[in-house]
């Protein structure tokens, strides 16, 4: 254990001697956690709408005013023809085209119905589907509040109309703000990127500067060497996680609803698994460039298949099964459940078993693959 203590002293001195690594581990995640949630927002607003009004009636003007005042749309132009509107979509100047046909008001009054044409730019599938859905909702609300519908013959005869009122509430995120969903996930990803990349380069750096040969001739055991590499970055990772929780509360007002001790338990186990993966990658490469590309390959998979950007439930069966074999998937799920929902250990205990399994397997691979020559 005396040799392990010397390894730990060496690692801590090396960490605090390198100012760039210190900045990467503390300042960079803090700044990113403040900035990224402001940009990583999937809410669709400021949708550019061009309308082609062939009717120029009172009702058509009321409809356009209602769309403009909804808060989601910006009226960018009123082309004279549908063809001109399509040209605006091709140039990227409009996202939606609303075509109001001639006789719009007359048909509503006389026949009680009228069709309008909505065309969406579907290059951005999310924006087109949500934007089209918003516009459909505005059109439906406009239809309900038309004078001819409010004072219809059926209403005049019966004196009342049967209505169905729906009362809904948003649990765990009452105002349905996207930041409450994004910030915990971004914290996990930043912790993953920092811990994974730095440890992946650690042993390879020893190989490049030649100090690994000096370590190999010492009586230190393989598990002691890996443990000596893991503990300093585990402590740093826990500090980074704490700083992230503070930023999450101070900047965004998000405080964990669940037990803080359970959250730190999961963070501790997750970091052991993550650092074990980084050290395993570090034993595979001979240069820092090789290790960086291997780590980048896994980080991209973790980011795209962890449920951070898209729901795991909407993935194909094979992708959903594959995502369960990534530790970041389980930690993102746990952090969101504990922070937003207040789940306890009995609700997320199975995720702890997953992370413990990853920690044992990945660190075991790192110890096994480390080639020590006496």
Long-range contacts (C-beta under 8 A, 24 or more apart in sequence): 1-224, 3-218, 3-219, 3-220, 3-224, 4-220, 4-224, 4-227, 4-228, 7-215, 7-220, 7-224, 7-225, 7-228, 7-229, 8-228, 8-231, 8-232, 10-228, 11-228, 11-229, 11-231, 11-232, 12-232, 15-232, 15-236, 21-198, 24-194, 24-198, 25-194, 25-198, 25-236, 25-240, 26-239, 26-240, 26-243, 28-194, 29-190, 29-191, 29-194, 29-240, 29-243, 29-244, 30-243, 30-244, 30-247, 32-186, 32-190, 33-183, 33-186, 33-187, 33-190, 33-244, 33-247, 33-248, 33-251, 34-247, 34-251, 36-186, 37-179, 37-182, 37-183, 37-186, 37-252, 40-182, 40-186, 41-178, 41-179, 41-182, 42-126, 42-178, 43-178, 44-72, 44-126, 44-127, 44-130, 44-131, 44-134, 45-71, 45-72, 46-72, 46-73, 46-74, 47-72, 47-73, 47-74, 47-95, 47-96, 47-127, 47-131, 47-134, 47-135, 48-73, 48-74, 48-76, 48-93, 48-94, 48-95, 48-96, 49-73, 49-74, 49-75, 49-76, 49-94, 49-95, 49-96, 49-97, 49-98, 49-135, 50-75, 50-76, 50-77, 50-78, 50-79, 50-85, 50-88, 50-89, 50-93, 50-94, 50-96, 50-97, 50-98, 51-75, 51-78, 51-97, 51-98, 51-99, 51-100, 52-78, 52-79, 52-80, 52-81, 52-82, 52-84, 52-85, 52-97, 52-98, 52-99, 52-100, 53-78, 53-100, 54-99, 54-100, 54-101, 54-102, 54-104, 55-100, 55-101, 55-102, 55-103, 55-104, 55-105, 57-104, 57-105, 57-106, 58-105, 59-104, 59-105, 59-108, 59-146, 60-100, 60-104, 60-105, 62-142, 63-100, 63-139, 63-142, 64-98, 66-138, 66-141, 66-142, 67-98, 67-135, 67-138, 70-134, 70-138, 72-131, 72-134, 73-131, 73-134, 73-135, 73-138, 82-117, 82-119, 85-119, 86-119, 89-119, 89-121, 92-121, 94-121, 95-120, 95-121, 95-124, 95-127, 95-128, 95-131, 96-120, 96-121, 96-128, 96-131, 96-132, 96-135, 98-135, 108-146, 108-148, 109-148, 112-148, 172-257, 172-340, 172-341, 173-340, 179-252, 179-254, 180-252, 180-254, 180-340, 181-336, 181-340, 183-248, 183-252, 183-254, 184-248, 184-254, 184-332, 184-335, 184-336, 184-339, 184-340, 185-306, 185-308, 185-332, 185-335, 185-336, 186-308, 187-241, 187-244, 187-245, 187-248, 187-335, 188-306, 188-308, 188-328, 188-331, 188-332, 188-335, 189-302, 189-303, 189-306, 189-308, 189-328, 189-332, 190-240, 190-244, 191-237, 191-240, 191-241, 191-244, 191-267, 191-270, 191-271, 191-274, 192-274, 192-299, 192-302, 192-328, 193-299, 194-237, 194-240, 195-233, 195-237, 195-271, 195-274, 195-275, 195-278, 196-274, 196-277, 196-278, 196-281, 196-295, 196-298, 196-299, 197-278, 197-292, 197-295, 197-299, 198-233, 198-278, 199-229, 199-230, 199-233, 199-274, 199-275, 199-278, 199-279, 199-281, 199-282, 200-278, 200-279, 200-281, 200-282, 200-285, 200-291, 200-292, 200-294, 200-295, 201-282, 201-288, 201-291, 201-292, 201-295, 202-229, 202-233, 202-278, 202-279, 202-282, 203-229, 203-279, 203-282, 203-283, 203-370, 204-282, 204-285, 204-286, 204-287, 204-288, 204-290, 204-291, 205-288, 207-286, 207-287, 208-287, 208-288, 216-372, 216-373, 216-374, 217-374, 222-367, 222-370, 222-372, 223-367, 225-370, 225-372, 226-276, 226-279, 226-363, 226-366, 226-367, 226-370, 229-279, 230-272, 230-275, 230-276, 230-279, 230-363, 233-271, 233-275, 234-268, 234-271, 234-272, 234-275, 237-267, 237-271, 237-274, 237-275, 238-264, 238-267, 238-268, 238-271, 241-267, 241-271, 248-339, 254-339, 254-340, 256-338, 256-339, 256-342, 257-338, 257-339, 257-340, 257-341, 257-342, 258-337, 258-338, 258-339, 258-341, 258-342, 258-343, 258-344, 259-338, 259-344, 259-345, 262-338, 262-344, 262-345, 262-348, 263-334, 263-335, 263-338, 263-339, 265-345, 265-352, 266-331, 266-334, 266-335, 266-338, 266-348, 266-351, 266-352, 266-355, 267-331, 269-352, 269-355, 269-356, 269-359, 270-327, 270-331, 270-355, 272-359, 272-363, 273-327, 273-355, 273-358, 273-359, 273-362, 273-363, 274-327, 274-328, 276-358, 276-359, 276-362, 276-363, 276-364, 276-365, 276-366, 277-327, 277-358, 277-362, 277-366, 279-363, 279-366, 280-362, 280-363, 280-365, 280-366, 280-369, 282-366, 283-366, 283-369, 283-370, 283-371, 284-369, 301-326, 302-326, 302-328, 302-329, 303-328, 305-329, 306-332, 307-332, 307-333, 308-332, 324-354, 327-354, 327-355, 327-358, 330-354, 330-355, 331-355
